[in-house]
Amino acid sequence: MYLKIAVFALLILVSSSVHADWMRFRGPNGSGVSDEKQATPAEWSAQKNLKWKVALPGHGSSSPIIVGDKVFVTCWSGYGMNRNDPGDQKDLRRHLVCLDRKSGKILWDKTVDPVLPEDVYTGMFAEHGYASHTPTSDGKRVYVYYGKSGALAYDLEGNQLWQTIVGDELDPRRWGSSSSPILYKDLLIVTATAESEAIVALNKETGKEVWRQESSGFNSTWGTPILVPIDDKRTDLVIGVPYEIWSLNPDNGKLRWFCEALPTETYCSSVIASNGVIYGIEGRGGGSIAVRADGKGDVTKSHVVWSGRDSNRIETPVMYQDRIYFFANGVANCIDAKTGERLFRGRLDSGNAVASDQSEEEPGNRFGGRQGRGGGGFRGSDYSSPVIADGKIYFTSRSGETHVIKASDKLEPVSVNRLTDDNEDFSATPAISGGQIFIRSDKHLYCIGAKDS
């Protein structure tokens, strides 16, 4: 009897520990939704509910991930620290930083020399820099993608296991790259659209290339793909590209279906999915769409559930209880996932927040694709994507204000919070784990949580 109780308690402990991890961009399967039961703070400042604040060894826009008692984040140093005087590219270093979750102490910092030439630090590229890809982990290793410097694997103690270069091309728009790597079975899937106009799968144990799908249609794609279970035998790898949505077989990279989608020459956000339906909302050209994911070939006329004219920007939407939330130009939006109908739209109030505590077979020739036509950009836009926990939506603006609103069918603001009054760029998406919120700026990593969390 006692053995059964002990085993049950151990299972609960292990389950809770795994449950608390946030091991990739936007958490569990890229959904942006934490299914934990712990309460998360609704209010914080430099003095309230701030557990720790740590200076990072360089700049970056990548998001933190949580693996057990460790926090991982990437950054860069040596070149491009100052837009007016970027320095010499040979001095560029990318960092994988491991921090103790409880104290914020940096446990180790591993750097990588650059593969040159790199994109010049100027124009739109300077909006996010050389550390925009969020790491991912399987609980045993941490995987990073550094663009032209390749994909790398480390163990949890910081020992480098392998490095694989997947492309060395320069982005024709000079926007760089930002898509984050994801894991599927024994594969690390890397979206190397700027470096080789390709999605590449590597063996996660060895770094050896398993498959590669190249297409000019990947040009001007910056979103991270998602994995969509169709049935007990089939999972699709789905990504939004200019003008279309594509679904690939993640085992071999072959195209399963495509759908003509949004009239946009760039695709900056990621698609989202729920109950076998893919949703995309983009900004440059605008548009929204819902597509059933169980198709084959051209599903433009057969699988579109609804389409609309909603406009997102760079952030990826988040879905909760059949409602899709997205933020653009300081406006909060919510639409019904089943119909596409608008539920609310309202401007976010800054609230004068202050940091101090004062208030298979490839169907068709889709991999020919369409080329982007260049120009433009989203300078000054918010980059961080909303996340949901404890029935609350958290959205961090680039200026550092985190808006907390209730996840309901009405716009119900809860609070506006600021961690610093200094000039810091908050472009990363928060990570949530164990009732704590991890927010990263270009200078610091912050851990927010109640004292007993």
WOPEKA-V832904 format. One record per residue. N is the residue number from 1. PHI is phi in whole degrees, 0 to 359 (none if undefined). D_CENTER is the distance of its C-alpha to the mean C-alpha in Angstrom with 1 decimal. Layout:
[[N:PHI:D_CENTER] [N:PHI:D_CENTER]]
This chain:
[[1:none:45.4] [2:295:44.1] [3:296:42.2] [4:298:40.6] [5:296:39.5] [6:296:38.2] [7:297:36.2] [8:298:34.8] [9:297:33.8] [10:295:32.1] [11:298:30.1] [12:298:29.1] [13:297:28.1] [14:297:26.1] [15:300:24.4] [16:294:23.5] [17:295:22.1] [18:295:19.9] [19:300:18.9] [20:280:17.8] [21:287:15.2] [22:228:11.4] [23:255:10.9] [24:198:7.4] [25:303:3.6] [26:65:4.9] [27:70:8.2] [28:308:11.0] [29:51:10.3] [30:70:7.0] [31:281:9.4] [32:77:8.5] [33:242:12.2] [34:270:14.2] [35:258:17.4] [36:289:19.2] [37:263:22.6] [38:294:22.6] [39:288:23.0] [40:247:20.4] [41:300:21.9] [42:256:22.3] [43:223:23.8] [44:198:23.5] [45:200:24.7] [46:294:25.8] [47:247:28.5] [48:246:27.3] [49:61:24.9] [50:264:23.5] [51:283:23.9] [52:200:23.1] [53:222:21.9] [54:231:21.6] [55:286:21.8] [56:267:19.6] [57:283:21.4] [58:185:19.5] [59:276:17.1] [60:167:13.3] [61:240:10.1] [62:292:7.8] [63:266:6.9] [64:285:9.7] [65:235:10.3] [66:239:13.6] [67:229:16.2] [68:61:19.5] [69:263:21.1] [70:238:18.8] [71:242:15.8] [72:240:14.1] [73:207:12.5] [74:252:13.1] [75:202:15.1] [76:224:17.9] [77:211:21.6] [78:92:24.9] [79:210:24.1] [80:74:22.5] [81:277:22.8] [82:225:25.0] [83:297:24.6] [84:282:28.4] [85:217:29.2] [86:292:26.4] [87:94:28.8] [88:251:29.1] [89:299:26.3] [90:295:28.1] [91:269:27.2] [92:295:23.5] [93:226:22.0] [94:257:18.5] [95:239:18.2] [96:252:16.6] [97:250:17.7] [98:248:18.6] [99:239:19.8] [100:287:22.0] [101:298:20.3] [102:287:23.7] [103:253:24.8] [104:85:22.0] [105:297:24.3] [106:286:22.9] [107:275:24.0] [108:200:23.4] [109:218:21.9] [110:252:21.8] [111:251:22.0] [112:228:22.0] [113:290:24.3] [114:279:23.1] [115:265:24.0] [116:253:25.7] [117:279:25.9] [118:262:22.5] [119:298:21.4] [120:291:23.6] [121:280:22.1] [122:200:23.1] [123:58:22.3] [124:295:18.8] [125:300:17.6] [126:291:18.6] [127:287:16.1] [128:222:13.3] [129:79:15.3] [130:255:15.2] [131:220:12.4] [132:250:9.2] [133:272:7.8] [134:284:6.4] [135:295:9.4] [136:220:10.2] [137:213:13.6] [138:255:16.4] [139:91:18.2] [140:246:20.6] [141:225:18.7] [142:241:15.6] [143:243:14.2] [144:232:12.9] [145:231:12.8] [146:243:14.7] [147:65:15.4] [148:295:19.2] [149:276:19.7] [150:91:18.2] [151:262:16.5] [152:224:18.0] [153:236:18.7] [154:230:20.1] [155:278:21.8] [156:288:21.2] [157:264:24.1] [158:95:22.6] [159:279:24.7] [160:287:23.4] [161:260:24.0] [162:196:23.3] [163:217:21.9] [164:229:21.6] [165:276:21.5] [166:246:20.1] [167:172:21.0] [168:226:22.5] [169:284:22.7] [170:263:22.0] [171:298:19.8] [172:298:22.7] [173:273:21.1] [174:62:20.5] [175:261:16.9] [176:73:15.7] [177:226:12.5] [178:208:8.8] [179:298:7.5] [180:266:6.4] [181:288:9.3] [182:226:10.1] [183:250:13.5] [184:215:16.2] [185:52:19.7] [186:260:20.8] [187:247:18.5] [188:257:15.5] [189:258:14.1] [190:244:13.0] [191:266:12.4] [192:260:14.9] [193:292:15.6] [194:282:16.7] [195:272:18.6] [196:205:20.4] [197:47:19.4] [198:207:18.5] [199:251:16.4] [200:234:17.9] [201:251:18.3] [202:244:19.7] [203:293:21.7] [204:290:19.8] [205:278:23.2] [206:243:24.6] [207:83:22.1] [208:289:24.5] [209:291:23.3] [210:259:23.8] [211:209:23.0] [212:216:21.8] [213:240:21.5] [214:258:22.2] [215:192:22.5] [216:294:23.0] [217:292:21.2] [218:281:17.9] [219:303:18.8] [220:66:16.8] [221:245:13.6] [222:235:10.3] [223:282:8.0] [224:261:6.6] [225:291:9.6] [226:236:10.4] [227:258:13.6] [228:239:16.2] [229:292:19.4] [230:262:22.4] [231:206:25.2] [232:288:26.3] [233:243:26.7] [234:227:23.9] [235:232:20.1] [236:252:18.5] [237:257:15.5] [238:241:14.5] [239:214:12.9] [240:271:13.9] [241:234:16.0] [242:309:18.5] [243:78:21.1] [244:215:20.1] [245:242:17.9] [246:242:18.5] [247:237:18.7] [248:244:19.5] [249:281:21.2] [250:291:18.9] [251:281:22.1] [252:220:23.5] [253:83:21.2] [254:282:23.8] [255:289:23.1] [256:262:24.0] [257:207:23.7] [258:218:22.7] [259:219:23.0] [260:297:23.9] [261:233:21.5] [262:249:20.7] [263:282:22.8] [264:234:20.2] [265:276:20.6] [266:226:17.0] [267:231:13.8] [268:264:10.9] [269:267:8.7] [270:257:7.9] [271:285:10.9] [272:234:11.4] [273:212:14.5] [274:200:17.3] [275:52:20.8] [276:76:20.7] [277:238:19.7] [278:262:16.8] [279:236:15.9] [280:228:14.8] [281:222:15.2] [282:236:15.2] [283:246:16.9] [284:281:18.8] [285:104:21.7] [286:75:20.4] [287:125:20.6] [288:220:19.4] [289:202:20.2] [290:234:20.4] [291:227:21.4] [292:295:22.8] [293:263:21.2] [294:259:24.5] [295:267:26.0] [296:209:27.3] [297:74:28.0] [298:279:27.9] [299:253:26.9] [300:303:27.0] [301:264:30.3] [302:248:30.0] [303:239:26.6] [304:284:25.4] [305:278:25.5] [306:199:25.3] [307:220:24.1] [308:213:24.1] [309:243:23.7] [310:298:20.9] [311:235:18.9] [312:258:15.4] [313:234:14.2] [314:254:10.8] [315:292:8.8] [316:272:7.9] [317:296:10.8] [318:227:11.4] [319:241:14.6] [320:205:17.2] [321:51:20.9] [322:63:21.0] [323:234:19.7] [324:252:16.8] [325:247:15.7] [326:208:14.3] [327:230:15.2] [328:207:16.7] [329:55:19.3] [330:75:19.8] [331:242:20.5] [332:268:19.2] [333:232:19.6] [334:216:20.1] [335:232:21.4] [336:284:23.0] [337:293:21.0] [338:281:24.3] [339:240:26.0] [340:83:23.6] [341:286:26.0] [342:288:25.0] [343:260:25.4] [344:201:24.9] [345:208:23.9] [346:203:24.6] [347:283:24.1] [348:283:22.5] [349:268:25.1] [350:296:24.4] [351:69:27.0] [352:53:28.1] [353:297:25.9] [354:233:27.0] [355:287:25.9] [356:288:29.4] [357:274:30.4] [358:251:32.5] [359:182:31.2] [360:none:27.6] [361:263:29.5] [362:274:27.8] [363:284:29.2] [364:76:30.2] [365:251:29.2] [366:288:25.7] [367:283:24.5] [368:285:26.8] [369:64:24.3] [370:236:24.7] [371:275:24.3] [372:291:22.6] [373:254:25.3] [374:79:24.0] [375:84:24.2] [376:76:22.6] [377:151:19.3] [378:235:17.5] [379:309:18.8] [380:89:18.5] [381:288:16.0] [382:286:13.4] [383:253:9.9] [384:294:8.4] [385:263:7.4] [386:290:10.1] [387:228:10.4] [388:231:13.8] [389:205:16.3] [390:57:20.1] [391:71:20.5] [392:234:18.8] [393:260:16.0] [394:245:14.4] [395:227:13.3] [396:256:13.5] [397:281:15.1] [398:295:15.2] [399:282:18.7] [400:107:17.7] [401:272:18.8] [402:257:17.0] [403:271:18.4] [404:245:19.2] [405:229:20.6] [406:289:21.9] [407:276:20.3] [408:225:23.4] [409:269:24.8] [410:231:26.0] [411:281:24.5] [412:236:25.4] [413:296:24.2] [414:253:24.4] [415:195:23.8] [416:232:22.4] [417:233:21.7] [418:225:21.7] [419:264:21.6] [420:207:23.4] [421:262:25.6] [422:285:25.0] [423:278:23.2] [424:232:19.6] [425:262:16.5] [426:255:13.7] [427:250:10.7] [428:278:8.1] [429:272:6.7] [430:298:9.4] [431:249:9.9] [432:233:13.0] [433:200:15.7] [434:59:19.4] [435:78:19.9] [436:248:18.2] [437:240:15.4] [438:250:13.9] [439:240:13.2] [440:241:12.9] [441:251:14.7] [442:285:15.9] [443:237:18.8] [444:223:18.3] [445:244:16.5] [446:242:17.8] [447:243:18.5] [448:249:19.7] [449:183:21.9] [450:295:25.4] [451:301:28.0] [452:266:28.5] [453:280:24.8]]
